[in-house]
Amino acid sequence: MTANTLRTFVLLAALSALFMGVGYLIGGAGGAMIALVLAGAMNLFAYWNADKMVLRMHGAREITPDERDHALRQFASDTVGLADRAGMPYPRIYVIESDQPNAFATGRDPQNAAVAATTGLLRTLNRQEVMGVMAHELAHVRNRDTLTMTVTATLAGAIGFLANFALFFGGGRDRGGFIGALALAILAPMAAGLVQMAISRAREYDADKGGAEICGDPLWLASALEKIERGARQTMNVAAERNPATAHMFIINPLNGQGADNLFSTHPATANRISRLRRMGGAAPHSASGPWGDFGPWSNADSNASSSEGKYGGPWG
């Protein structure tokens, strides 16, 4: 068990304890038990349905083997190739109509996973960089981070709901009165959010390392992160702004204005991530080729069709 995995278990335990603590403050021992049952029901629902909910929120469209757009077929073929390289089941592959370059993974396990990239990502990055990004997302799937992130988001949301219930419906008056309920309504969701963010940041570093290993060159992902960070700060992601609870799922925070590596960020500072990847790749400049061959920009994908499409087998082979 890695240090980050142990840290995740500890933080999840803290989040669960906080949830039950809020329930106790509202209704004593009975309230704690109700909170526990509620958490179980919410997490069971999220386990089976979170991927569909998130993909629907962002208007994602699945890329199928009969896709007519060559660039999207190439993108799917490359993602399948990465899954082969990682020894993983093929994920469902989606595209999201958004000018902001970004991507995320979702699903309860590797057998039921989905990865999604925005059209802005496919336009902005070259093919090597796109593969670095998708390798990062596949690392999330392999590490089962998608399930962890779903559970933390569900628990954090439930804690906020219970805290507001205590404030507006009088719960917990004999355990602190109105001032106690007000403090609970403010501090409990804040504490839950901090735990959620800490888990998210730890998982990103692990996925960067795993993604670099899957694609074969850490510098591909380092270069991609530079471009995505710049594009994300310059371009609004409307769907993400409407659904900020999903922000931690993206490779770069899709909400504008979050750039620092502090307690209130859902992602590590991009500069820190890039620095780690460059140390993994050595001091050499970003390579033009690697274990996957020499790839040009996605806008030139058609010119590479004869040498690359169908190379990896699977439904796009």
NORUR-V126440 format. One record per backbone hydrogen bond with DSSP energy under -1.0 kcal/mol. NH is the residue of the N-H (numbers start at 1). CO is the residue of the C=O. Records with the same first field share a line. If there is no record, write none. Layout:
NH=CO / CO
//
This chain:
6=2
7=3
8=4
9=5
10=6
11=7
12=8
13=9
14=10
15=11
16=12
17=13
18=14
19=15
20=16
21=17
22=18
23=19
24=20
25=21
26=22
27=23
28=24
31=27
32=28
33=29
34=30
35=31
36=32
37=33
38=34
39=35
40=36
41=37
42=38
43=39
44=40
45=41
46=42
47=43
48=44
49=45
50=46
53=49
54=50
55=51
56=52
57=53
58=54
59=56
60=55
61=95
63=93
67=64
73=69
74=70
75=71
76=72
77=73
78=74
79=75
80=76
81=77
82=78
83=79
84=80
85=81
86=82
87=84
88=83
92=113
94=115
95=61
96=117
98=96
104=116
106=114
112=109
114=106
115=92
116=104
117=94
118=102
119=96
120=98
122=118
123=119
124=120
125=121
127=296
130=126
131=127
132=128
133=129
134=130
135=131
136=132
137=133
138=134
139=135
140=136
141=137
142=138
143=139
144=141
145=140
148=144
149=145
150=146
151=147
152=148
153=149
154=150
155=151
156=152
157=153
158=154
159=155
160=156
161=157
162=158
163=159
164=160
165=161
166=162
167=163
168=164
169=165
172=26
173=170
175=172
176=173
177=173
180=176
181=177
182=178
183=179
184=180
185=181
186=182
187=183
188=184
190=186
191=187
192=188
193=189
194=190
195=191
196=192
197=193
198=194
199=195
200=196
201=197
202=198
203=199
204=200
205=201
206=202
207=203
208=204
209=205
210=206
211=207
212=208
213=209
214=210
215=211
216=212
220=217
222=218
223=219
224=220
225=221
226=222
227=223
228=224
229=225
230=226
231=227
232=228
233=229
235=231
241=237
242=238
243=239
246=243
247=244
249=246
250=247
251=103
258=255
262=260
265=262
273=269
274=270
275=271
276=272
277=273
278=274
279=275
280=276
281=277
293=290
300=297
301=298
303=300
304=301
305=302
308=304
309=305
311=308
317=314
//
